[in-house]
Amino acid sequence: MVLINSTTGEVKTGAQGEAVYQGHYGRQIRRVRREKRGDVSKVQKARRVLFRQGLEWRKGLNRHDRLVLEQYAYQAHYTDDLGIILTWDRMAMKIALEVPTVAVVE
C-alpha cells in the first residue's frame, strides 16, 4: 500500500486499471488489485456444504427443540474455549459440524 499525499486535498476512491484507491483512517491509500485465488480443495468444498446444511437444519428448528438444545448444553456443561456455556444456536452448529469418528476393533 502506498500513502498518497495530495496537495489539493482531493480524495479519490475507486479502481483504475490495476490500482485501487481507498480511504484508510481518513487518509488516502493506493494498493494493487490482486487476482482471485484458485479453486478450493474437495475437503473444503465438502465442509462448506456441511456448514450450509447445518445452517438450514438450525433454521428449521422449532422453539421446543431450541429449548431442549439449550437445556442440554447447560446441563452437560458444553463450553467454548473461553469457558462460556454454548447457546442453543452454537450448540446446534456444533452438532451439525461434528465429524463422526470410527474406531476399528480387531
N, C-alpha and C positions, 0 to 999 in steps of 0.2 A: 504494500500500500504506500501511496505517496501523498503527503500532505500538500495541498495546493494553497499558496498564499496569493490571494487576488487583491491587487491594489485598488481596484474599482469597487470591491465589495460584492461583486457578482457571485452568486451561489448557484452552481449548476448541478442538477441531478438527472440521472438517466444513463442510457448506454449510447455509446458512439463507437462503432467498429468493435475492437476487442477491449476497449476501455469502458469501465463502469464508474460513473461519478455518483457519489452518495455523501450524505451528511453523517458525521460521526462526532457526537457530543458537541454539536454546534460548529464544527469545522468541516470543511470540505475535503474529501479524500478521493483519490483515483486508484482503482485496482484493476487487475487484468481478469477478464472473464475466463473461467475455466470450462473446459469441455466436460460433459456429463460422464460419469464413470461407466464402466462396463456392466454387463449383466451380473446379477447376484447368483449365489450358488443355489443348488437344488435344496439344500438343507434350509437356507434362509427363506426361500420361497415357501417351503412346506411350513415353516414356523409362522410366516405371515398369514397363511391360510388358516392355521390353527388359531391364531390370535383373532382373526376376523370371525371365525366360528364361535370363539369364546365370547366375543362382544355380542353377537346375535343371541347366544344362549342366555347371557346375563340380561339382555334387554327383554327377553321373553319371560323372565321370572315374575311370578305374581307376588303380592305383598306377604302372603303367608310363607312362601319359600324364602323370601328375603329375611324375614324374622327368624326362621329356622337356621339359616346360614349364620346370621349374626349371633344367635344364642350358642351355636356350636363353636364358633370361633372364640367366643368369650369363655365358655366352659372348658374348652380344650387348651386355652391359653396360646392360641396361634398368634405369633407376633412377627413383626418385621425385624430388620437388622438393628433398629433403634430401640426395640423392646416395646413398641406400641402395638396394642391389640388390633388386629385387622378388622376393618369394617366389612359389611356384607359384600360390597362390590369388589373389594380387593380379594376377599376370600373366594368369591366366585371365579375371578380370573386366575387365582392360584390353582383352583380345582381344574379349570378348563385347560390351563397350560402345563399341567403336571404330566410329565412323560413317565409312563409306567416302566418299571424295571423288571427284568425276568431273571430269576435265579435258576441256574441249571443244576439239577440234582442227579448225581450218578447212582 
